[in-house]
Amino acid sequence: MRKKIVAGNWKMNLDYTEGLTLFSEVINMIKDEVTGSQQAVVCSPFIHLHSLVQLGKDYNKVSVGAQNAHQAEAGAYTGEISSRMIKSVGAEYVIIGHSERRQYFGETNDLLAKKTDAVLKNQLTPIFCIGETLQERETEKHFEVIKSQLLEGVFHLDETAFAKLVIAYEPVWAIGTGVTASAEQAQEIHAFIRAEIAQKYSQQVADDITILYGGSCNPKNAAELFAKGDIDGGLIGGASLKSRDFVDILKVFN
């Protein structure tokens, strides 16, 4: 069954105390104001994970996730964190393939397929990110790019494993720029993604999978975006660093 999810990606922001303060504010607001079945997922830097899990353990509307994981289970990979480590502190989600990871750290579809496998092996939920650059959009290659990211990144999974994913469409040209894809542009891509999934697996799998929109989603445009039939929530960047904004986006589903 398709879940409604609003996931916050704090990126490389907030020291330890600031992160706990923000998360506590979010929890208290959710307790008082969120009335639907929607789920909040907060994806923090690694330093916060254990403490956020402990703070949120009594609130079933709030889950905690990491922003990345290494593809190996363990080994001589100085500075890296494995899915097993993330699982051990009680987190439930991991963002895989965010455009910043692809752009700044050279993560390829092949590498992301391995990371997805590692995340699933450790009973975590991947939030698998796909999306085109401005150049790819302007040269009308966006559908081709999205298709290849799905094909090479996650379509190796069998139907049971694939059904455990959350997909996030994030047009790279709309991340942190203040420019948002129009609700119609976003819906067009979300519908395309769902059609590709139906063709690969089944209509049932496509109907049940959660597909989030990421890319300058904020309290002002969330309602219009989330009203579209194939948009099941958001992967929120900057607005997730403000408790009021994040919870207001979540409340769209009340």
MARGULO-907548 format. One line per field, with one value per residue (C-alpha): residue number from 0; x, y, z. Coordinates in pm, 1 decimal. Layout:
BEGIN
seq = c(NUM, ...) .
px = c(X, ...) .
py = c(Y, ...) .
pz = c(Z, ...) .
***
This chain:
BEGIN
seq = c(0, 1, 2, 3, 4, 5, 6, 7, 8, 9, 10, 11, 12, 13, 14, 15, 16, 17, 18, 19, 20, 21, 22, 23, 24, 25, 26, 27, 28, 29, 30, 31, 32, 33, 34, 35, 36, 37, 38, 39, 40, 41, 42, 43, 44, 45, 46, 47, 48, 49, 50, 51, 52, 53, 54, 55, 56, 57, 58, 59, 60, 61, 62, 63, 64, 65, 66, 67, 68, 69, 70, 71, 72, 73, 74, 75, 76, 77, 78, 79, 80, 81, 82, 83, 84, 85, 86, 87, 88, 89, 90, 91, 92, 93, 94, 95, 96, 97, 98, 99, 100, 101, 102, 103, 104, 105, 106, 107, 108, 109, 110, 111, 112, 113, 114, 115, 116, 117, 118, 119, 120, 121, 122, 123, 124, 125, 126, 127, 128, 129, 130, 131, 132, 133, 134, 135, 136, 137, 138, 139, 140, 141, 142, 143, 144, 145, 146, 147, 148, 149, 150, 151, 152, 153, 154, 155, 156, 157, 158, 159, 160, 161, 162, 163, 164, 165, 166, 167, 168, 169, 170, 171, 172, 173, 174, 175, 176, 177, 178, 179, 180, 181, 182, 183, 184, 185, 186, 187, 188, 189, 190, 191, 192, 193, 194, 195, 196, 197, 198, 199, 200, 201, 202, 203, 204, 205, 206, 207, 208, 209, 210, 211, 212, 213, 214, 215, 216, 217, 218, 219, 220, 221, 222, 223, 224, 225, 226, 227, 228, 229, 230, 231, 232, 233, 234, 235, 236, 237, 238, 239, 240, 241, 242, 243, 244, 245, 246, 247, 248, 249, 250, 251, 252, 253) .
px = c(0.0, 132.1, 259.2, 247.5, 594.8, 765.9, 1139.3, 1374.0, 1734.0, 1942.0, 2250.4, 2575.8, 2407.3, 2354.0, 2593.2, 2492.0, 2295.1, 2127.1, 2010.4, 1855.4, 1681.8, 1532.3, 1417.8, 1254.7, 1064.8, 948.3, 826.7, 632.0, 465.6, 377.0, 218.1, -0.2, -77.4, -46.8, -367.9, -334.5, -150.6, 147.0, 499.9, 784.1, 1137.0, 1430.3, 1759.9, 2033.7, 2413.2, 2554.4, 2641.4, 2271.6, 2130.1, 2138.0, 2010.0, 1728.5, 1617.2, 1601.3, 1412.1, 1161.4, 1112.3, 769.5, 628.8, 517.5, 471.9, 845.6, 1131.3, 1502.6, 1727.7, 2086.6, 2195.6, 2433.2, 2585.7, 2887.7, 2829.9, 3050.8, 2947.0, 3278.8, 3645.0, 3931.2, 3723.0, 3839.3, 3572.9, 3282.6, 2969.0, 2804.8, 2436.3, 2494.3, 2621.5, 2321.6, 2086.2, 2256.0, 2156.2, 1791.2, 1758.7, 1513.7, 1587.4, 1890.2, 1902.0, 2082.5, 2199.1, 2117.1, 2223.5, 2490.2, 2643.0, 2632.5, 2778.1, 3039.9, 3143.6, 3110.5, 2856.9, 2747.5, 2434.0, 2642.5, 2776.7, 2428.8, 2294.1, 2550.4, 2460.7, 2092.1, 2166.6, 2361.5, 2084.1, 1816.9, 2035.3, 2032.7, 1652.8, 1666.7, 1450.4, 1639.8, 1510.6, 1651.3, 1701.2, 1679.8, 1662.9, 1796.1, 2022.7, 1914.5, 2113.6, 1946.2, 1604.3, 1675.2, 1797.7, 1488.7, 1690.8, 1516.5, 1302.0, 1604.2, 1811.1, 1539.4, 1489.8, 1860.0, 1891.4, 1608.1, 1736.3, 2096.5, 2032.7, 1737.9, 1575.5, 1815.7, 1607.9, 1339.9, 982.0, 981.8, 1298.1, 1197.3, 864.6, 1057.6, 1201.0, 1092.7, 1174.1, 1252.6, 1241.6, 1461.3, 1522.6, 1882.2, 1807.0, 1554.0, 1762.7, 1863.3, 1797.7, 1456.1, 1329.2, 1063.7, 939.4, 579.4, 325.4, 251.5, 620.4, 663.3, 348.4, 456.9, 783.8, 621.5, 367.3, 650.8, 840.9, 531.1, 471.3, 829.8, 789.1, 461.9, 629.2, 924.9, 733.4, 354.0, 83.5, 29.5, 392.7, 377.0, 53.7, 190.0, 532.2, 585.0, 737.5, 848.9, 921.3, 1244.3, 1352.6, 1277.1, 952.3, 824.2, 504.3, 384.3, 398.7, 360.2, -20.3, -26.2, 247.4, 100.9, -245.2, -113.1, -207.7, 142.8, 320.9, 317.6, 515.1, 845.3, 1217.6, 1274.1, 1608.6, 1628.8, 1275.6, 1352.5, 1595.5, 1303.3, 1065.4, 766.6, 819.0, 880.5, 571.6, 358.1, 457.5, 370.5, 31.8, -67.3, -173.0, -388.9) .
py = c(0.0, 340.5, 547.3, 925.1, 1033.9, 1365.5, 1305.9, 1575.2, 1576.8, 1789.2, 1744.3, 1862.6, 2099.7, 2131.7, 2038.5, 1773.1, 1999.5, 2192.1, 1866.0, 1737.1, 2069.4, 2075.1, 1712.9, 1771.8, 2069.2, 1858.7, 1576.4, 1810.8, 1983.8, 1651.3, 1531.0, 1841.0, 1908.3, 1603.0, 1402.2, 1186.2, 861.2, 1034.2, 949.4, 1189.0, 1065.9, 1274.5, 1197.1, 1350.6, 1345.5, 1028.5, 1202.7, 1247.9, 909.5, 720.0, 1011.8, 1092.3, 729.7, 741.3, 1071.4, 947.4, 587.5, 648.0, 831.5, 606.0, 897.8, 975.9, 766.3, 835.2, 781.1, 829.4, 1024.8, 766.5, 423.7, 239.3, -59.1, -294.2, -463.4, -379.3, -330.4, -88.8, 205.9, 489.1, 750.3, 541.9, 404.7, 71.6, -14.9, -260.2, 24.7, 239.3, -47.9, -105.5, 238.6, 188.3, 403.0, 275.1, 461.0, 552.5, 807.4, 651.7, 835.3, 1193.4, 1419.8, 1577.6, 1232.6, 1170.6, 1511.7, 1571.7, 1214.5, 1058.5, 794.7, 594.7, 391.6, 74.1, 180.5, 284.1, -58.9, -211.3, 39.5, -39.0, -409.4, -343.5, -127.6, -388.1, -670.5, -491.8, -452.0, -76.4, 116.4, 290.4, 628.5, 597.9, 932.7, 993.4, 1309.9, 1505.4, 1809.7, 2135.9, 2051.0, 1711.5, 1873.2, 2141.6, 1885.0, 1673.0, 1378.7, 1375.1, 1068.7, 878.9, 975.3, 874.5, 542.3, 458.3, 552.6, 311.4, 39.1, 46.8, 141.7, -65.3, -271.6, -559.4, -624.8, -890.1, -777.8, -847.5, -646.2, -362.9, -321.5, -221.2, 93.4, 453.5, 645.5, 1017.1, 1225.6, 1530.1, 1749.6, 1856.8, 2202.4, 2260.0, 2152.3, 2439.0, 2688.7, 2808.0, 2698.6, 2429.0, 2205.6, 2296.8, 2055.7, 1947.3, 1884.8, 1686.4, 1482.5, 1403.5, 1250.8, 1070.8, 913.8, 815.0, 650.6, 459.8, 343.7, 218.6, 25.3, -126.0, -236.6, -391.5, -553.1, -518.9, -256.1, -357.6, -290.2, 42.8, 142.5, 54.5, 218.3, 559.4, 823.3, 1150.0, 1485.9, 1661.9, 2001.5, 2323.8, 2187.5, 2423.1, 2504.5, 2734.0, 2481.3, 2147.6, 2133.8, 2184.7, 1923.9, 1664.7, 1699.9, 1530.3, 1165.5, 1019.7, 1242.1, 1076.0, 1329.3, 1508.9, 1482.1, 1816.6, 1994.7, 2352.1, 2360.0, 2057.0, 2272.4, 2480.6, 2287.6, 2507.0, 2468.6, 2094.3, 2023.7, 2254.8, 2047.0, 1730.6, 1877.5, 1899.1, 1534.4, 1594.1) .
pz = c(0.0, -97.7, 197.2, 223.4, 334.7, 397.3, 437.0, 560.2, 436.9, 672.9, 450.9, 619.0, 860.6, 1237.8, 1515.4, 1766.9, 2001.9, 1719.8, 1562.1, 1883.8, 1941.7, 1591.7, 1612.1, 1951.0, 1808.2, 1512.5, 1736.7, 1963.7, 1667.8, 1505.5, 1829.4, 1845.6, 1479.8, 1252.9, 1229.3, 918.8, 849.2, 685.4, 796.3, 874.7, 805.0, 926.7, 751.6, 961.6, 964.9, 1119.2, 1447.9, 1532.2, 1435.4, 1765.3, 1972.0, 1727.2, 1730.2, 2110.3, 2111.9, 1856.1, 1966.0, 2118.9, 1815.0, 1531.4, 1290.7, 1299.8, 1160.0, 1131.1, 831.1, 715.8, 409.8, 264.6, 325.2, 192.8, -32.4, 171.6, 494.3, 667.6, 584.1, 532.1, 413.7, 635.0, 701.0, 569.1, 737.9, 653.7, 639.9, 924.4, 1142.9, 1053.8, 1132.6, 1467.8, 1599.4, 1506.1, 1193.9, 932.6, 608.0, 396.0, 113.6, -183.5, -494.6, -401.0, -686.0, -464.6, -411.4, -785.4, -869.7, -598.9, -520.0, -863.6, -761.1, -1065.6, -1124.5, -1090.4, -750.1, -636.7, -730.4, -490.9, -218.8, -260.7, -220.8, 99.9, 244.9, 168.7, 304.5, 639.7, 644.9, 585.5, 338.0, 56.4, -56.7, -408.3, -581.7, -955.1, -1162.5, -1456.2, -1482.6, -1645.6, -1958.9, -1983.5, -1940.9, -2201.9, -2455.2, -2386.0, -2253.7, -1914.5, -1979.7, -2112.8, -1806.4, -1560.3, -1738.1, -1730.1, -1362.6, -1281.9, -1514.1, -1394.5, -1031.6, -910.0, -1184.7, -1108.9, -795.5, -791.0, -734.7, -360.4, -300.0, -532.6, -351.3, -38.1, -201.3, -183.8, -504.2, -495.1, -812.7, -773.3, -1077.7, -1018.8, -1157.9, -877.1, -575.2, -349.7, -628.6, -518.7, -860.4, -839.0, -1114.6, -1181.9, -1036.7, -1393.8, -1473.9, -1153.5, -1212.1, -1567.7, -1445.7, -1152.5, -1388.6, -1624.4, -1335.9, -1230.6, -1587.6, -1617.1, -1290.9, -1412.4, -1734.7, -1548.7, -1262.0, -1246.3, -1221.5, -859.1, -766.4, -950.6, -776.1, -432.0, -444.1, -284.4, -513.7, -353.2, -513.4, -415.3, -537.7, -348.1, -203.7, 67.4, 260.8, -19.4, -303.8, -121.3, -139.2, -516.7, -569.5, -332.6, -489.7, -804.0, -836.4, -856.9, -602.7, -260.1, -58.5, -61.2, 0.3, 167.7, 187.6, 316.9, 457.0, 676.7, 877.0, 1005.3, 1228.0, 1138.3, 764.3, 780.9, 989.1, 774.0, 470.0, 660.9, 754.9, 387.5, 426.7, 738.7) .
***
